[in-house]
Amino acid sequence: METVSSADFQKKIGHYQDRALVAPVFVTRNGRERLVLMSVDEFHRLKRLDRESFPVSELSADDLAAISAAKVPSQHAHLNKELDG
């Protein structure tokens, strides 16, 4: 990742656009990170990971029953070690 001042970013925008295709570029103002420039592919990848959350109280009885009955497939049993840490 690269960090650049907003003044330098404005002077060399083409350069930083090219750099952002490889890794995010942090743009600062008054020494504080203010913006991040990244490739559109990286943006879409992050958006795919976006999740919506809501309180358990909003789940229906059917949703809660389905969660209670859910079983982890045996091929993923090795991941239980992650919970024992």
Helices and strands as residue ranges (DSSP letters): E 2-5, H 6-11, H 13-20, E 25-29, E 32-37, H 40-49, G 56-58, H 61-69, G 74-79, H 80-84
